[in-house]
Amino acid sequence: MDAPDTELKKELDATLQARSELGTEYESALVESFLEKVEQRLDGTLDRRVRRHLAEQQIVVARGARRPERPPGNFAEQYGFAIVSLVLAIPLSAIGVANAGIQGLVVAWLGIVGVNAFQAARGGRLSRRREDERQKSDWED
C-alpha cells in the first residue's frame, strides 16, 4: 500500500470515528468532506496520467517514429468468429424456417452474413480492443 492510499485510509478512519462521536446529524457533512479528499486524489492521479501520456506522444512525434502496428492475428482470431457463426447458423436457420418459412431463412442468413461482414470490415479488432483494455488499467498509475 503506497503513502497516498495510507493517508486516505487514515482519513476514512478519522471520518468514521468522528461520525460515531458526533452522531448522525453530521454524517452528510463528514461524508462530503471525505469524498472531496478522494476526488482530489483522483484528480491528481488523472492529471499525472494525462501529462505522462502527452509527454510520451510528444517524444514519439519528436523522434518522427510511429508506434509499431500489431501483426495480423492468428488463425483463431481471423476465422474463429466466422466458424462460430456458421456453426450457429444451423439452429438459426431451423428456427427461422420453423417460424417464418423461407422468409425466416433469408432473414437468418442475412443476419449471419451481416455480422460476419461487419467483423471482417473491423479486421477482428474486437479481441485486440479487449487485450488493450486489459493492458491499460485505470487503476495503474
Secondary structure, DSSP 8 states (H G I E B T S, - for coil): --HHHHHHHHHHHHHHHHHHHH-GGGHHHHHHHHHHHHHHHHHHHHHHHHHHHHHHHHHHHHHT----------HHHHHHHHHHHHHHHHHHHHHHHHHHHHHHHHHHHHHHHHHHHHHHHHTSHHHHHHHHHHHS-TT--
